[in-house]
Amino acid sequence: MKLSRRLAKIRPSATLAIDQRARLLRAQGADIVTLATGEPDFDTPQHIKEACKAALDRGDTKYTAVAGTAPLRAAVARWLSQAHGFSIEPEQVVVSCGAKHSLFNLFMALLDEGDEVVVPTPAWVSYPDMIACAGATPVLCPTTAADGFRLRAADLERVLSPRTRAVVLNSPSNPTGAVYRREHLEPLAELCVARDLLIVSDDIYRSLSYDGPCCNVATLGQKVRARTLLVDGVSKTYAMTGFRIGFLAGPRELVDAVEVIQSQSTSNPTSIAQAAALAAVAGPQDCVDTMRKEFDRRRRLVLEALTAIPGVRCFEPGGAFYAFPDVSALLPSGMDDVAATSRLLEQHGVAVVPGTAFGAPGHLRLSYACAPDRLAEGLRRLRTGLESLRS
C-alpha cells in the first residue's frame, strides 16, 4: 500500500501510545497507575451535563453552522473578552472539535511549503507534527529550567530566518507547567512586531494558574493583538475532554480561512457538545475555582514527593497539571528516558511519558490530574522504580 510522503514527517502521539499500552496491560489483568494522560479526574459539572441532555430532548441533533452556533460563538467571545480585557467579536471566533483541532486548522490555513514556525521546547508533542503535516518546518528552540522554561527574545531571534511565519507560546505549558508573566512576554512581543511574526497563543490551561492570573501576549497592545491567534477550549477548564470543543479567536481574515478548512474536514462540531460548552462558558464558574484549588494541592504533594527522591530535580510548575522532573542523574549507562519509562510501566506498573517526546531527554512528564489515591500510589511506584534504575 502506497502512503503519502507526509506520513514520514509525522510521529504517533507518544502520550497516546503510552496510554494505549497501559490500557492493554490493564485489560490483561495488570494493576497500572496512569500518570501519563492530561485528563482531569473530576466529573463534568452537573449543570453542563444537564445542558447536553436538554439539547437532546429539544432535538438539537442536526447540523449547525460550520464555525459553531451563534449563541456559543457570542458566549465564547464574551468569555475571552472578560478573561483578557479587550473586545473580541463573535465573528472572530471559530468553534472546532477540540483545541487540538483548532490548532490543526490554523496551521493548515496559515502555512505553506518552506515556511517555518518556532516552537520553544520542551513542548507539547503535537505542535511539530501538526506543523509538518501542513508542509512547514518546525524550528525547535530549547529553553532551560534556569530560565523557567520560558522562551527568551534573544534565543528566539537566533533561530529566526526569512521563512519564519510564526512562534508558538503555550502558557501555562504542557509539559513543564511554566507560566509567562508580562515581563517575559514584552520583549517577545516587541520582536514579533518588529519581524512581522504571527503568535499562536495556546491557552488551553489558562484557568489553571496557581500564582495569579496568566498574562496573555495579546494584552500588550493593538499591534501585538493584530498578529495573535488565541486557542482555548473547555477540555481542561471544565473537565470536558470527551466533548471535544475548542475555540480559535483572532483576526477576521485568518478566522474566515480556518472556517473554510473546517468546512471541508469535519464541518461543524457536535451539536449537543456545543450546547454543553455554552453552559460551561456562560454558566457559574465556581466549579473552575474548586478544581484549580484541588490541582494546586496535588501539585504541592507531587513536588514534595519528587524532590524527596535522591538525584531527582524538579522545576516548580506554576500552572497546568504536570510535573516535569529531571531524572537524568538516575539513568544508568546505556538507558535513556524512553527505555526508563518502558521499564517503569512494565516492571513497576506506573505510566509516565518520556521527556524525549517533548524535546527534553532525561526528563519525565507525569500528570497529577488523576484521583488522589492513585496519584499517591503512582508516586510510590515511581520512586521505587527510579531507585531501582540507579541500583
N, C-alpha and C positions, 0 to 999 in steps of 0.2 A: 504494500500500500504506500503510494507516494503521498507524503505530507508536506505542508507548507514550510518554506525555509524559515519563516518567523519563529517556528517552534524551537529551532536550535538556539534561539536567544532567550528563551523563557524557561525558568525552572518551576517545578511544582512548589507550592507554598510549604515551607519547612514546618510552620506551625501546624497546618492542617495534616501534614504527613505524620507528625508525631502523635497528634490527637487520634488519627485513624489507627496507628499501631497500638496505642493504648486501648482503644475500643476493642480491637481484635483480641488483645490479651485478656481483657475483661470477659469477652464473650467465651473465651476458652477456660474461664474459671479463675483467672489470676486476680488478686486484690491490688488494683492500681490506683494510686493517688495522682490525679492530673493537675499539675500546676502549669500547664502549657498553654491553655486556651484563655483568650481575653474575653470571657463571658461572665457577667455578674451572676452570682448565685441567687440574687433576690428574684422573687416573683414579680412579674409586671404588675404595677399598681392597679387596684381593682377598678377605679374609675375609667382607666384606659381599656381594660378588658370589656367593661360594660359598653363602652362606645363602639367597640368592634362588634359585639353581639347585636347592639341596636341597629348597626348598619346592615347586618344580615337580615334582621327582622323587617327592615324597611325595604329590602330588596335592592340595596346599593351594591349590586354584584355585576354591574355592566362596565363597559369601557368608560374611562374618564378622559379628560384632556391629556395629551402626551406629557405635558410638563406638570401635571398634578391638578387636583381640583382647585377651583378658585378660592374656596374658604381656607384650604390648607396653605396655599401659596401666600395668601394675605396674613394668615396667622404666623407663618414662618418669618415673613418679612417683619412683622411686629416683634416677634421673639428675638430675632437677630438685632434689630434696631435698638431694642431695650438693652440687650446684652452689651453692645458695642458703643452706644451713644451717638450714632449717626443714622440718618434715614436710609432705609432700604425699601424699595417699592416692590409690590408683588410681581411685577413684570421682570424683575431682576432675579427671580428665584425659579429654579427647576427642581422638582422632586423626582428622585430616582430610586432604584431598588437597592438602597443602602449607600452609605458614604463611599464605599469601595467602587460602586457603580458610578457615582458622581465623578470620582477621580478618573476612572477609565474613560468615561465620556469626554471629560475635559481634555485629557491627553490626546484622544483621537481627534478632537475638534481643533486643537491648538498646534499640533506638531507635524512636521514634515521630515522626510529623509534628510539626514545630515544635521538636523537641529540637536542641540544639547540642553539638558536640564540638570542643574546642580542639585545633588541630594546629599545633605550632611549625614554622615554616619557616626554612630550606629543609627540605623534607620529601619522602619517597618519593611518587612521582607517584600512587599508587593510593589513599592514605588519603582525600583529599577526595571522590573519585568513589565509593568504596565507601560512605562516609557519606551522600552524596547519594542513592545507589541505595536506601538504607534509609529514605529520606524525610526525613532530618535535614539540618541545615545545618553544614558545616564552617566553623569560625571560625579563620582563618589568623592566627597570631601570630608576627610576624617576630623572628628572633634575628640577632645580628651576629657577625662574626669576632672583634671585640674582646671579646665575652663567650664566646668559644669555641664559638659556635653552639649554646649551651645556653639553654634557657628559664629566665628568672628569675621568681621568685614575684611580684615587682611587676608584671612585664609580663603574667603570667597573670591576676592579679587585675583588671587594667584591662579585659580582654576578657570577663570573666565576666558572666553575666546569670542571671535566674531560670530560664532554659531550659537552662542548661549541665548536661549529664549526665556528661561525661567529658573527660579530657585524654589525648592520645596521647604517650607517651615512647618514643623509639627510640634505644637505646644499645648498642653503637656505631651511629652514624647512617648511613643512606643518605639523602643523598649526601655528607655532609661528613666522615664519619669521626669526628665529635665523640663523646666519651665522658663520661658523667656520673659523678662521684665522690660520695661520701657527703655532702660539704659542699654540693654543688649540689642534691642530692635532698631534704635535710632540710627546707628552707623550703617546697619544693613539696609535700612530703608533709603538712606541718602545715596548709597552706592547703587541700589537698584534703579532709582530715579535717574541718576547720572548716566547709567549704562543702558537705560531703556529696557529693563528686565521686568517680566511679569513675576508675581509672587503667588505661589499656591500655598494657602494657609489652611492646613488640615487641623481643624479644631474639634475633632470628634470627642476628645477628652476634656474639653473646655470646662465643664462643670465640676471636674474632679481635680481642683487645685486646692492645696491644703494650707497655703500660707498667704491667702488673699487672692482676689480675682486675677485671672490672666490678663495680660495686655495684648491686644491684637494689633498687628502691624498696620492694619487699615485705619486705626485711630490716629495715626501720626500725621494726618494732613490729607488734603484733597489729591495732591499729586501721587501719593502712595496709594490712596484708596482707588484711584482710577486704574491701577495696574494690579490690584489684588483680587484673587478669587478665593472666596470663603467656602470651605467644605465642612459640613456639620451633619448631624443626624440624631436619631433617637435611641440608637442601639445601646450605648454605654450609659447615657444620662438617665434613661428610664427603664433599663433592664428589658429592652425590646429587641434583642439581637435577631430573633427569628422573624420579626415583622418585615425586615429588610426595607427600611425607609431612610434615605439620606437626602441631603439638600446641597445644592450649589447656588451661590449668590455672587454676583459681580457685575461688571459692565454689560449692558444690554446686548451689544453686538456678539460677545462671546457666549452669553447665556442662550441667545437665539440659535447659535451654531450648535451648542450642546443639545438643544431640543431637537434639531434636525437629526443628529446622530442617534439620539434615543428613539426617534420616530421609526428608525429602520432597524432597531435591535429589539428592545423589549416593548416598545410603545409605552403605555402608562404603567406606573407602579400599581400593585394590587389595590383595588378599590377599598376593601374593608380595612386593610393596613393603613391606608391614608386616613380613614375615619379615626382609627386608634391614635395615629400620630397627631391629628388635630386636637384630640382630647389631651394628649401629652403636653404639647407646647402651649395650648391655650388654657389648660386647667390648673388646678392647685399644684404648687411646686414644693410643698413640704416634703414629699417623698424624695426629692433630689437631695435635700439637706440631710435627711435621715441616712440615705445610702452613703453620702460623702463622709459623714462622721464615722460610720462603721468602717469604711475603707481606710480612713485615717488611723483608726485604732489598730486595724490589721497591719497597716504599713509600719507602725512603730514596733509591733511584735515581730514582724519579719526582719526588720533592721537589727533588732536586738539579737535574734536567733542567728542571723548570718554573721554578724560581726563577732559573735562568740566562738565561731569556728576558726581555729588557728590557721593562718595562711590565707584567709578569705578577706578581700577588701570589697566594700560595697558603697557605691555612691548613694547619697540620700535622695530618693526621688521626691520631687515637690508636687507631683501630680500623677494622674492616671492610676493604674493599679498593678504596676510591675516593679520588681526589683531586678537589678542587673549586676550581680556580683562578679568580680574578677576572681576566677579560681585558677589562674594560670600557674600559681605557685604550687598547686597541689597536683598538677598533671605530671605523671611520670614520663620519662623519656620515651618518645615514640607514640604517645597518646595525645590527640588533640581534643578540643571540646566536643566535636561531633561524636567521636568514639566514646567519650566520657558520658555524654547524655544517653547513648545507647546502652552502656553498662548500667547506668543509674536506673533506666527503665526495666531492662531485662532481669537484672540481679537484685535490685532494691525496690522495685515497684513504685518508682516516682518518675513522673514525666515532666521534663523541663525542655527548653529549646536552646540549642547551641548558639553562642554569640556569633559564630561564623555566619549564620543565616542573616544576621543584621549588619554584617561588615565589621565585627569586633571579635576576632578569635580570642580564645582564652576566657570568655565570659559565658554566663548562663542567663537566660531570661526566665523568671518564674512569675506567675500571676498570683496575686493574693485576692482574686475575685471569687474564690471557692468558699464553701462552707467552713466556718472556723474550726470545727473538729477535724475536718480533712486537711485543712491548712496546717494545723499543729502536727498531725501525723506525717504529712508530706515533708515538713521541715525536719522532723526527727529522722526520717528515712534519708533525706538529702544529706544531713550531717554524717550519718553512718556511712553512706555511700562515698562521700567526698573523703572522709578519713580513711576509708579502705583503699582509695586510689593512692594516697600518699604512702600507705604501708605496703 
